């Protein structure tokens, strides 16, 4: 849903930029009113997903570390008998 709004806003700012008198003004309008705000909103909006992916990667790393430690303990116990 957010991506549809972002695409719509980029379209609106592109149309605004086309109506500018000079090419430099059009480029500045497009980037300052369109691309920059959309990039900021999408970055902030995606922070929860990034945080969840990082937490999942940490959990998987801890599980792998625990499994490796358990395997090492079992191997140590088996060789001692």
Buried (B, 14 or more C-beta within 10 A) or exposed (E): EEEEEBEEBBEEBBEBBEEBEEEEEBEEBBBEBBBEBBEEBEEEEEEEEEEEEEEEEEEEEEEEEEEEEEEEEEEEEEEEE
